[in-house]
Amino acid sequence: MPKNGIDLIKVLDLTYDNEDINHPFTRQPSLYYDYEGIKKFLRKHRNKITVLSLNIQSINAKLNELTLFLCKLLNDGLLFDVITLQECWLTDEKDLTLLNIPNYTIFAQANGVHLSTHCGLVTYVNNRLSADIFLKYKTSTTWEGLFVDISLSPKSKIAIGNIYKPPGTNIDEFRADFINKITNIKRHNEQLVLAGDFNIDLLLASAPNKYQDFYDSVTNLYMLPTITFPTRFPEKSNEKNPSLIDQIYIKFSNCTNNYESGIYYPRISDHKATFLALNVAPDVEKCPKYVKIKTSNKASLDRIKEELRTVNWTDIFNHDVDANPNETYEKVCDHN
């Protein structure tokens, strides 16, 4: 595995008070993991929501390899809750039953008419969770998104967005459309995760440019990037530097202080798989509200007068000018 070198935290020179809970970024690096490391990660976070995201570069070509990886985890008693796959090369004619993975429910979106045939998104949700698609976004000329609502309890849910921006599409046009769409989605979802291949290298966001503009626009929505190290490494002669183009954003809130992310280094695709464990805020039982009702009628007033007549006030009040008034107050309270 590569050494943990330059990362997003260093690139953006993120130095601030760690105790500032309102800051839209936490300085927690996403380290590289091998298989043994990812087992320890999943065991550590059994009680959290876990998400694995990968640009699979054709699901037909890589499904067996992905399934073997997941079955190996299952044999160790471990599973991710949600898996988001991008660049699936998926058409409307594809029989989705051929893409089933044991223990998961599949949600899919074929490539849109305005984008490359290499597009198409697949999201797998662990069968222990109840999930439904609430948005398929495939009309854009710059990106596609598949959004799933997952119920965690009768009163709690989390929205997972599977995002893919093909390389070469205009970044400024993507940013404007993406931010507009996510702004609307964010208003209606207390918990939101956006995972995918954005094809925007955040390691280039250190100076005023289109990469920094995108980073600023997303974090201004209080969406927190959790992947900090490169996720794709040069494989061609025209590719010079590692890049950070795969990302998992989470909506910043009190519960996001307790998250951990990482990068799975063993090869499944030409991109590294990214993953996240998120502590979703538990349901908070609201205290019942009580309303005090004061009855004011002749009968209640007569009862009060009768109670006052039965009290021996001589024993209660001390008429000595040096007496402690607090003692008198306590005696009065004892008779209530």
C-alpha positions in Angstrom: 0.0 0.0 0.0 1.2 3.6 -0.6 2.5 5.6 2.3 0.0 8.1 3.7 1.5 11.3 2.1 -0.1 14.4 0.7 -3.8 14.6 1.5 -6.7 17.0 1.4 -6.1 18.3 4.9 -2.5 19.4 4.0 -3.5 20.7 0.5 -6.1 23.0 2.0 -4.0 23.8 5.1 -6.9 23.1 7.3 -5.7 24.4 10.7 -8.4 25.4 13.2 -9.6 24.8 16.7 -10.6 21.1 16.9 -13.1 22.1 19.7 -15.0 24.3 17.2 -18.0 21.9 16.6 -19.5 24.3 14.1 -16.5 24.1 11.7 -17.6 22.3 8.4 -14.5 20.0 8.4 -12.9 17.7 10.8 -9.3 16.9 10.5 -9.6 13.1 10.3 -7.6 11.4 7.5 -8.9 8.5 5.5 -6.1 5.9 5.7 -5.5 3.0 3.3 -6.6 -0.5 4.4 -5.9 -4.0 3.3 -8.4 -6.9 3.8 -7.3 -7.5 7.4 -7.6 -3.8 8.1 -11.1 -3.6 6.7 -12.2 -6.5 8.8 -11.0 -4.7 12.0 -12.8 -1.5 10.7 -16.1 -3.3 10.3 -15.9 -5.1 13.6 -15.1 -1.8 15.3 -18.1 -0.1 13.8 -20.8 -2.9 14.0 -23.3 -0.5 15.5 -22.9 2.3 12.9 -24.1 2.7 9.3 -21.3 1.6 6.9 -21.1 2.6 3.2 -18.7 1.2 0.5 -18.4 3.2 -2.7 -16.6 2.2 -5.9 -16.3 3.2 -9.6 -16.6 -0.4 -10.8 -15.8 0.4 -14.5 -18.5 -2.1 -15.9 -20.4 -4.1 -13.4 -20.7 -7.0 -15.8 -16.9 -7.3 -15.8 -16.3 -6.8 -12.1 -19.4 -8.4 -10.4 -17.7 -11.7 -9.7 -14.7 -10.1 -8.1 -16.9 -7.8 -6.0 -19.2 -10.7 -4.9 -16.2 -12.8 -3.9 -14.9 -9.9 -1.8 -18.3 -9.5 -0.1 -18.7 -13.3 0.5 -15.3 -13.4 2.1 -16.4 -10.6 4.5 -19.7 -12.5 5.1 -17.7 -15.7 6.0 -16.0 -13.5 8.7 -19.4 -12.4 9.9 -19.2 -8.9 8.4 -21.1 -6.9 5.8 -21.4 -3.3 4.6 -24.8 -1.8 5.0 -24.8 0.1 1.7 -22.7 -0.3 -1.5 -22.8 2.4 -4.2 -21.3 1.6 -7.6 -20.7 4.0 -10.5 -19.8 3.7 -14.2 -21.8 0.5 -14.3 -22.3 0.5 -18.1 -25.9 -0.2 -17.4 -28.8 -0.1 -20.0 -32.5 -0.3 -19.6 -32.5 -3.8 -21.2 -30.3 -5.3 -18.5 -31.8 -8.0 -16.4 -31.2 -6.8 -12.9 -31.7 -10.3 -11.4 -28.3 -11.1 -13.0 -26.7 -8.5 -10.7 -28.1 -9.8 -7.4 -25.7 -10.2 -4.6 -26.6 -12.4 -1.6 -27.9 -10.5 1.5 -28.6 -7.3 -0.5 -31.5 -5.6 -2.3 -30.5 -4.0 -5.5 -31.6 -0.5 -6.7 -30.4 0.5 -10.2 -30.5 3.3 -12.7 -29.6 2.9 -16.4 -27.5 5.4 -18.2 -29.3 8.6 -19.3 -29.7 9.7 -22.9 -27.5 12.8 -22.3 -24.5 11.0 -20.9 -22.0 8.3 -21.9 -23.0 4.7 -22.3 -20.5 4.0 -19.6 -22.9 5.5 -17.1 -25.4 3.8 -14.9 -25.6 3.5 -11.2 -26.3 0.6 -8.8 -26.9 0.8 -5.1 -27.1 -2.3 -2.9 -28.7 -2.1 0.6 -28.3 -4.8 3.2 -31.5 -6.8 3.6 -31.7 -6.0 7.3 -32.6 -2.4 6.3 -35.8 -1.1 4.7 -35.1 1.1 1.7 -36.8 2.9 -1.2 -35.7 5.0 -4.1 -36.9 8.6 -3.8 -35.1 10.1 -6.8 -33.5 9.1 -10.1 -31.7 12.0 -11.6 -30.7 11.3 -15.2 -31.8 14.3 -17.2 -28.6 16.3 -16.7 -25.9 16.6 -19.3 -23.1 16.6 -16.7 -24.0 14.1 -14.0 -26.4 11.4 -12.7 -27.6 10.5 -9.3 -29.6 7.7 -7.6 -31.0 8.6 -4.2 -32.3 6.0 -1.7 -34.1 6.5 1.6 -33.1 4.0 4.3 -35.3 3.6 7.4 -33.2 3.1 10.6 -36.2 3.1 12.9 -39.8 4.3 12.9 -38.6 7.9 13.5 -35.2 7.9 11.9 -33.9 7.6 8.3 -30.9 8.4 6.2 -30.7 9.4 2.5 -27.9 7.9 0.4 -27.0 9.5 -2.9 -25.0 7.6 -5.5 -23.3 10.2 -7.7 -21.3 10.0 -11.0 -19.9 12.8 -13.1 -18.3 11.5 -16.2 -14.8 12.8 -17.1 -14.8 15.7 -19.5 -18.1 17.2 -18.6 -18.0 20.9 -17.7 -17.2 21.4 -14.0 -18.9 24.8 -13.7 -22.1 23.5 -15.3 -22.0 20.5 -13.1 -21.4 22.5 -9.9 -24.4 24.8 -10.6 -26.8 22.0 -11.3 -25.5 19.7 -8.6 -25.5 22.3 -5.8 -29.1 23.3 -6.8 -30.3 19.7 -6.7 -28.5 18.9 -3.4 -29.7 22.1 -1.7 -33.3 20.9 -2.3 -32.6 17.3 -1.2 -30.7 18.5 1.9 -33.7 20.5 3.1 -35.8 17.4 3.5 -33.2 15.0 4.9 -31.7 15.4 8.3 -29.1 12.7 7.5 -27.5 12.7 4.0 -24.6 10.9 2.5 -23.3 11.5 -1.0 -20.9 8.8 -2.3 -19.4 8.5 -5.8 -17.0 9.4 -8.5 -17.0 13.2 -9.0 -14.1 13.3 -11.4 -13.0 16.5 -9.6 -9.5 16.2 -8.1 -9.8 18.0 -4.7 -6.0 17.7 -4.4 -5.9 20.6 -6.9 -8.1 22.8 -4.8 -5.3 24.6 -3.0 -5.5 27.8 -5.2 -8.5 29.8 -6.5 -9.7 27.6 -9.4 -12.7 25.5 -10.5 -11.7 22.7 -8.1 -11.7 25.1 -5.2 -15.0 26.6 -6.3 -16.6 23.2 -6.2 -15.1 22.4 -2.8 -16.3 25.7 -1.4 -19.8 25.3 -2.9 -20.3 21.8 -1.4 -18.9 22.7 2.1 -21.0 25.9 2.1 -23.9 23.4 2.2 -22.3 21.9 5.3 -21.5 18.7 3.4 -18.3 17.3 4.8 -15.8 15.5 2.6 -14.5 12.4 4.4 -12.0 11.0 2.0 -8.6 12.8 2.1 -6.0 10.6 0.3 -5.8 9.8 -3.4 -8.2 7.2 -4.8 -6.9 6.7 -8.3 -3.3 6.1 -9.3 -1.6 6.6 -12.7 -2.0 3.6 -15.0 -1.4 5.3 -18.4 1.6 7.2 -19.7 -0.4 10.5 -19.9 -1.4 10.2 -16.2 1.2 11.8 -14.0 -0.1 12.2 -10.4 -2.5 10.3 -8.1 -5.9 12.0 -7.8 -8.6 12.4 -5.3 -11.8 12.1 -7.4 -13.8 9.6 -5.4 -15.5 11.1 -2.4 -18.1 10.4 0.3 -19.7 13.6 1.7 -21.8 13.6 4.8 -24.2 16.3 6.1 -22.5 18.1 9.0 -24.4 17.7 12.2 -23.7 16.8 15.8 -23.6 13.1 15.0 -20.9 13.5 12.3 -18.3 14.2 14.9 -18.3 10.4 15.3 -17.4 9.0 11.9 -14.4 7.2 10.4 -13.5 6.7 6.7 -10.9 4.8 4.7 -9.7 3.6 1.3 -9.5 -0.1 0.4 -6.3 -0.4 -1.5 -6.4 -4.0 -3.1 -7.6 -3.7 -6.7 -11.2 -4.3 -7.7 -11.3 -1.6 -10.3 -9.0 1.1 -11.6 -10.4 3.2 -8.8 -9.9 2.4 -5.1 -13.0 1.7 -3.1 -13.8 4.2 -0.4 -15.8 3.5 2.7 -17.3 5.2 5.7 -18.8 4.3 9.1 -21.2 6.9 10.4 -22.8 7.2 13.8 -26.3 8.2 13.0 -28.1 10.1 15.9 -30.4 7.8 17.8 -34.1 8.5 18.3 -34.5 10.9 21.2 -37.6 10.2 23.3 -39.4 13.5 23.8 -40.7 14.2 27.3 -44.5 14.3 27.5 -45.8 17.8 27.8 -48.1 18.5 30.8 -50.6 21.3 30.9 -51.5 22.8 34.2 -55.3 23.4 34.6 -56.6 25.8 37.2 -60.2 25.3 38.2 -61.8 28.6 39.2 -65.5 28.3 40.3 -67.6 28.8 43.5 -67.1 25.3 44.7 -63.3 25.3 44.5 -63.1 28.7 46.1 -65.3 27.5 49.0 -63.0 24.5 49.5 -60.0 26.8 49.7 -61.7 29.0 52.3 -62.7 26.0 54.4 -59.1 24.7 54.3 -57.8 28.1 55.4 -60.3 28.2 58.3 -59.0 24.8 59.6 -55.4 26.0 59.9 -54.1 27.2 63.2 -52.2 30.3 62.0 -51.0 31.2 65.4 -48.7 28.2 65.4 -47.4 29.1 62.0 -46.7 32.8 62.1 -44.0 34.1 64.5 -44.8 37.8 65.1 -41.3 38.4 66.7 -39.6 41.2 64.6 -36.3 39.2 64.8 -37.9 35.9 63.6 -36.5 34.2 60.5 -39.1 34.7 57.7 -37.8 31.6 55.9 -38.9 29.4 58.8 -42.5 30.8 58.4 -42.3 30.2 54.7 -41.4 26.5 55.2 -44.3 26.0 57.6 -46.7 27.5 55.1 -45.4 25.2 52.4 -45.8 22.1 54.7 -49.5 22.9 55.0 -49.9 22.9 51.1 
